[in-house]
Structures are given as C-alpha cells and as structure tokens.
Amino acid sequence: MPWRRTPTRSRSPRRGGCCAWSDERCAGILRRCREALSEHGRVLVVEPVLPPLVDPRIAGLYLSDPNMLANVGGRERTREHFAALCASAGPAVTSVPALPAPNAFSLIEAAPA
C-alpha cells in the first residue's frame, strides 16, 4: 500500500490518492493519515466530488468513474461517500468546499473524530 510510513504532522495532504483506489484501500490510506496526525491535525484530500444527483454541466466527470473502476478498481465519490469512508477510517469530514473554477476538484477536510 502506498504511504506506509507517514510522519506525525498537523496536516496530511493527499491529492488524487482516493479516486484511484477501492474503498478498502482508500480507507487504509486515510487510516494511516489519521494515525500520523497530531491531536488537532487535519487530513486534506483534493479530489473531484460528485454531486448526489447527476449534473449535466459536469458530464465528463461521470465518465471517469467507469474508467477508474475498470482500470484501477477506484471510483469517483460523492460528499456522503467521502464522509462514510473517512468515518470508517477514523477522521470525520468537517468541510468540502469546491475549488475555484474551471476545475472540478474540492478540498475535503477531515479531523480526528
């Protein structure tokens, strides 16, 4: 698994590390990040976050989900899916603001529960 040893820190950023992995592997990565955090630390994940209902304005984002699933076993996720995934690994999602246009990424912030 990637990132086997993560030094203790106040923030543990990850970019593009979740969509390429199955829920089980992603939970393992988030668990290791949580273990490495200081008491008041945060896990920061920059990923595309799908809305709960299909939005035709970002149709291309949905096309990457079958690609991720078929080629690497990963998937794109909704905010609710990220919240459940983080909760299973230790940290709790505290915010998910969208990053400025034109990108389709959000900053998922999670803190020790």
N, C-alpha and C positions, 0 to 999 in steps of 0.2 A: 504494500500500500504506500502511496506517496506520503511525504511529510511524516515519516515515522517518528522523528525526533523534532519537537518544536520547543524552542527555548521559552521560558516563562516571560511574559510581557503583559503590557496593559491593553494592547490591541493585536489581533491576529488577522491580518487581511488576506483574503482569498479572492482571486479573480478568475472566473471561468473554471473553477475547480469542482463545481457541483453538477453542472449540466452534463458533463462527460461521464458521470458515474451513476450506478444504480443507487436506489435509496439506501441499501445496506452499506455500500462503500462510502457514500456521501455522509451517512450518519457516523461512520468510523472516523472520517476526516474531521467532522465537526466535534466529535468527542475528544479527539487529540488536541484540537484547538482549545476546547474548553478546559482540558487538563492543564494546558500551558498558561492559561490566563491568570493574572493576579486577581485578588478578591473583587476589585471593581473594574476589571477589564472588559473588553468588548470583542466579539468576533464580527468582522466586517466582510461581507461577501458581495461582490459586484457580479450580478447575473441578470439575464433577461427574466422578468417576472410576468407571466401570462395573466391577463385579467380572468376573472371567474367565468365570464361569458365571452364567446368569440367576438372579436372586434375586427371588422373587415379592413380597417385602416392599417392594421399591422399583420396582414395575412401572411407575409413572408416569415414572420416569427414562428407561426404554427407549422410551417413546412420543415423547420429544422427539428421538430420533435420526432417525427418518424425516422429522420436521418440519424439522430442521436441514438434512438432506441435500437435501430437495426445495426448500426455500425460499431457502437461502443457500449451499448447497454445503458446509456444515460437517458435523460429526458429534460424537457423544459418543465418548469413548475409554477404554480400559482402561489400567491402570498400564503394562502391557507396550507398548501402543501409544504412550503418552507417552514411555516410555524410548527406543523406537526413533526417534520423532520428534525428541526432544531430541538423541540421538546423531547424527542426520543433520545437525543444525544447529550442533553444537559443544559445548553443555553436556551433562553426564551427570546423570541423575536420582540424587539422593542419598537422598531420603526422600519419602514420600507419606502423611502422617498424615491421617486423616479429621478434619474439624472437628466440634465438638460438635453433638449432635442439637438441634433437629429437622432441620437442613439436610442435604443430600446432597452437600455440597462437600468437597473435600480440598485440602490445601496441597501442591502439587507443588514441590519444591525441587530445583534443578539447579545444578551448579557447573562451572566450566571443566574440561574433560577433560584 
